[in-house]
């Protein structure tokens, strides 16, 4: 991976460099790749540096988080990592799996005490760590309430409503209200009951703030993050002379928790990722792989379009193989004869006449298990099936009409669909009309068919 431009961008950012000691600057300038990546990971834990590092080195964000996770296993303050993840997820939602991984690898310490479910565990946590954990949990709920609600233990939070630190009381109230989807008036009523009219002074990203203005501080933080990211992207995209020094990250420099696919890094869910490729990596195939890999970092479902022979299905299967999810991936071939009951589920007889049980369909199982779902030739699916998929595309939820229940997709769930596109008389790309339903919910990627000379190379291989 060539990260020379991003590395150079950091070294000309005066506001960033002014806060660093000379030894750190020298590592960023001339250190080897392992030193460079370790230094980035340590600096990115700091609230004042997280956004700039993840904006400039977006391509390395997965590697930074993998190094955080590895360090947390061997004694690094896991609360710092938890706090840093909560800060950056709004701008990098594809890093969400690292929150669960961090909690899972903890065997002792504050995070374990908070999320282990023990009733009075918070009383054994230092106040500074407890406040940092509560602030991070509040941010996670604001980012994705449904996805992180399982981390909330209301009984523990109730104990904190009488904590002697008012900022801890306030954060406990805030988290309870988010968890219960309470109104702003209910929040203010609880603040008045448990805190009163006093100022609520507490630590917030290296500052002391009045937590009564917490919402304003958070809105400003997110606004500043967006502005900094936009400025950084604009600087990186602007024409400029080649960087004075190169920084090429080799696959060997990456940690075991990171997988490299066509210029994009992914978290590894196994210590034995699949090696090698079943595809002949011509220039066009490599470009198609790169476009799909980049799209997979989006939180939205991915729609692959392109002419017949562009290798849409092959690209998906190759990526799934590299990430070791190919064996669990559900592949659907939809047409007019498909019955929605096979996807959602149906009641079946068991044990004799008059006895019925609910049998979930293949799609329902995949949603619950957090698996990839590949929908081949989405344009051939009947409108009824496409309409049934809309809640999954929009909110990652599946409606079960017979139960009157809504199933939230488990972590890891991803819908990928393929559509054969055609060209109009002017050479423009035309998608089948049926695919326009829910079009705004897709991350669309157009794949090209390899030219004749590359096809000859593929056949030869």
N, C-alpha and C positions, 0 to 999 in steps of 0.2 A: 504494500500500500504506500503510495506516494503522498505523504502529508507535509511536504516541504512548504507549500504556501501557507498552510495553517500554522506550522511552527514559526515561520517568519512573521506572520501576523501577530502572534503573541509577543515576539521580541521587539516589535515596534510600538506596542501599546504602552505608553508611558505611565498611565494610571495603574496598569497592572504591574509593571516592573518596579515602580517606586515603592511598593510594599514588600519587595522581595530582597533578602540578603544576597550579597554578591555570589556566594557559593551556589545558591539555587539558580541564579541567572546563568552562571557558567555551565551548570548541568543542562539547562534548557538550550544553551547555545552549542555546546560541544560534547555533552555526555553521550554514552552509548545508548542504544535503544531501550534496554532494560532500565537503566537509570532514568532516562527521559520519561518512560511510562510510569514508573514508580513515583517520580516527582509530581507528574500531572495528577495521579490518583490522590496523593497526600494533599496537594494544594486544592483540589476540587472538593475536599471535605469542608473547606472554610466557606462560610456564607458569602463573604465578599468576593470570592473567586469562582464559585460554582458555575454561575451563569456564563461568564466570559469563557471559561475553559470548555464547557459543553457546547457553547455556540461556535467557537472557533474549531474545536476538535470534535464535531458531531460524529464524524466517521469512527472515532475511537471511544465513543461513549460506552459501548458494550464492554470493551476491554477495561476501561476504568472501573466500571461496576464489578467486573469479574475479579479484579485485583482487590477491591474493597471487600468482597465476599471472602476471598482467600485469606486476607489479613484478619477479618473478623473471626474466622475459624481458629486462628493462631494467637488471639489475644488482643487485637486492636479494639478500641472502644466501639462496640457495636452501636451504641446510642448515636455516635457521630455519623455512622453510615446510615442508620435509620432516618436521622434528621436530614441528611443530604439527599437521600432518595425522595423524601417527601417534598423537598424544595424543587427538584428538577422534573418530577413526573408530569406536571402540566405542560411542559414543553417537549417532553420525550416519553410519551405514554408506552412506547414499546419496551421500556425498562421496568414496567410494572412487575413482571415475574420475580425480579430480584428482591422485592419486599418479602414475599413468602419464603424465598430461599434463605434470606438472612435470618428470619425468625426460626426456620426449620433447623439451621445448623447450630443455633445457640444451645449450649448445655447448661450454662449458668450465667449469672449477671442480671442486670436490670430488665432487659428485654424478656428474658425467660420468666422472671417474677411477674411482670405485668401480664403476659399473654398465656401463662400456664393455667389460669383459671382458679388460683388459690384466693380465697376470700379477702384475706388481710395482707396480701403480698406487698402492696404498695408501701406499707409502713416500714419495710426494710430497704427501701431505695433512697439514696441521697436526694435531697430536694432538687438540686440542679439537674440531675439525671431524670427525675420524675417529670419536671416541668418540660424538659426537652422532648421526652417521649410523648407527653400529652400534646405539645405544640405540633409535633410531627403527625400524630394520629388525627388531630383536628384538620390539618392540611390534606391528609389522605382522604378523609371523609368529604371534604369540600371538593376534591378532585373527582372522586368516584364513590359516592355514598354506598351504593349497592355492593360494589366490589370489595369494600373494606369494612363493611358493617360487622362481619364475623369477628373482627378484632376487638370489638367493643364488649366490655363486661360491665353491664349496668350496676351490679352489686358493688363492684370495686369503686366505680365512680361515685356512687351514693356516699361511701365512706369519706371521699375527698371533698364533699360539700362543706365539711366543717374543718378542713385543713387550715393550719395557722397561716400558711402563705396564701394571700388573696389571689395571686395570679394562678396558682394551682386550682383553687376553688373555681375561678372564672373559666379556665380551660375545661374543667370537669363539667361545668354547666353547659358550656358551648358544645362539647362532644355529645352529651346526653340529648340536647335539643336537635343536633344534626341526626343522631341515631333514631330519634322518635319523630323526625320530620316536623318538629314544633315550629310554630309561627314566631315572628320577631317579637310580638307582644308577650308571648310565653317566655321567651328568653329574657326579656327585660324584667318580667315579673320574678323570675328565679334569681336574677342578679340582685334585685331589690331585696328579696327575702334573705339570701345567704351572704350577701356582701354589704348591702346598704349603700350610703352615699360616698364612701371613702374612695380615694384614688386607688387604682389597682396597678401598682408598679411591679414590673417583672422583666426578665431577660427576653429579648427577641432578636435573634440573629446578630448577636454582639452588641446590641443596644439595650438601654433601659427605656421602656415605653409604658404608657398608661393603657392597660388592656381594655379599658372601656372604649377605646378607639381602635380596637383590634381589626375590625372589618376594613377601616380606612387604611391602616398600615398594610394589610394583606392585598387590598386592591392596588395600592401604589407599588407594592413589590412585584405583582404580576404584570402591571403596566410597564414598569422599568425593565422587567425581564424581556417582554416582547420588543420594546424599543431597542434594547441592546442587541438582541438577536437579529433584528432587521438591519441595524447598522453594521453588524458583523458580516452578515450574508452579503450585504451590498459591497462592503470592502473586499471580501474574498472574490466576488464576481467581477469587480472592476478590472479593466485592463491594467497590467503592471509588468515591469521587467521580470525576468526569471529570478527566483529567490537566490540569494548569494550562496546559501548552503543547502544541501539536500538532506532530507530526512525520509528514508525509505524503511518502512516497518515490514520485516519479513514474517512469514507465517511462524517461523521458529521463535520469534520474539513474543508471540502472543501467549497468554496464560492458558492452562488446560480448560478453563471454563468458557473459552471463546472459540467459535467456529467461523472460518473465513469462507465466504461464498461470493465469487464474482465481484470482489471489491467491497462487499458489505459484511459486517460482523454481526453474528447472532449469538445469543446465550446458548451454551451447550447443556442439554439435559442429561447427558451421559458422559462418563469418563472415557468411553470408547466410540467416538463419532465415526461415521462411515468415511472411509478414505477412498480416493480415486473417483473417477467419473465414468459414467456409461455413455456420455455424449462425446462426439468429436468436436472439440472447442475451436471451431472456425471463428473468424472475426464476427460474423453476424450472430452465431449461436452464443458467443461470449457476451455480446451486447444485449441479446434477449435475456440471458441469465441475469445480467447486471440490472436491467430494468425491472425484472420481476423481483429480484432480491431487495431492491430499494423500495418497491411498492409494499413488500411484506412488512416493512417497519411501520407502515401506517396502521392506525387502529381500525380502519374501515375494511370491509370485504374487498377482494381484488377481482376485477373483471379483465381477463385476457382476451384481446381481440386480435384479429389478423387473418390473412388468407389461409386457405387449406394448405397444409404442408409447412406452416411456420414453426411447428414444433411446440405448440401451446401446452399440450398434455405432457410432452417429454420434459419441458422445463419445470413443470410442477413436480413431476415424479422425481426428477433429479434432485431438486431442492429438498423435497421430503426425505429422500434417501440420505442426503448429507446430514440432515437434522434428526435422523433416526425416528421419524414419525410415519414413514411410508407404510409400515405394517398395520398401523392403526387408522390410516386415512380411509375415510368412506368415499367411494366413488359412485356418483349417481348418474345414470343415463336416463334423462327424462324425455317422455314423449306423450302423445295424446292418450295412450292407453294406461299411463301410470295412475295408480289409485292413491289418493292422499292418505288413506288409512295405512298403507304400507310404510309411509314416512312418519306419520304421527303416532299411530298405534290403534288398537282395536280391542274389544272384549272378545275373549275366546272361552269356549267351554272347557271345564276341568272337572274331573272326578264324577262325571255323570250328568244327566239332563238337569237343567235348571240351575247349574252352578257355573258362574262366570268369573273370570278374572281379567284384569287389564293387562294387555301385553304391549309395552311401548314399541314404537316403530324404530326403524334404523336411524332416522334423523334425530328422533328424541333421545336415543341412546348416545349418539355422537355429541349432542348438545350437553347432556349431563356429564359425559366423560371428558369434555374439553378436547375433542379431536378435530383434525382438519377434515373439511368436507369439500370435495371437488365435484362441481356440477358440470358435466360435459354437455356442450351444446345447449346452453340455457335458452336459446331462441326457439328450441323445439318444445319447451315445457309449456303446458296449458296455462292460461291466465290464472286459473284457480290455484295452481301450485306456486306461481310467482307471487301472487297475493299472499299466500300462506308464508312465504319467505320474508316478506317485508318487515315484520317485527324483528326478525333476526338480523336483517341488514341494518335497520335503523337503531335498535337498542340492545341487540344481542339477547333478545328474549323470544321465547317460543310459547305460543298460546295453545293450550290443550282444551278444545271445546267441550269434550265429554266430561272433563273434570272441573271445568271452570277455573283452571289453574294456569299460572304463568311460570315458565321455567326459565331461570336465569342461566345463561351459558357459563359453563365452568371455565376457569383459566386455561388458556391454550387453544380454545375454540377459534376456528377461522374458516370462513366461507371463501372459496375460490371458484370462479366460474369461467368457462371458455365460450366464446361466441365467434362464429365465422363471419368475418366482415367482407364486404365487396367494395368495388370502386364504381363511382358514378362516371358519367361521360367526361367530366372535367378532371378525373383522377382523384376525387375526394373519397374519403372513407365513409361507407354507409353501413350502419348497423340495422339489423332487422327491427321493425317497429315494436315487436313484442318486448324487446330488451329495454325499451325506453321507460317501462314501468319501474320506478325506483332507481332511475339512472343516477340521481344525485348522491345516492348512498355508496356508490362504488368508487374504488380507486382504479381507474381505467388505465390499462397498459396496452399499447399496440406493439405487437411483435412482427418482425419482418421475415419473409421467407428468404433463405440463403440463395444468393445468385448461382448461376450455372457452374462457375468455376469452383465454388465451395461445395456444391452438391457432388461434383466429381471427387473432391477430396474426401467427403463423407463416405461415398461409396467405396473408395479405395481403402479407407481405414476399416 
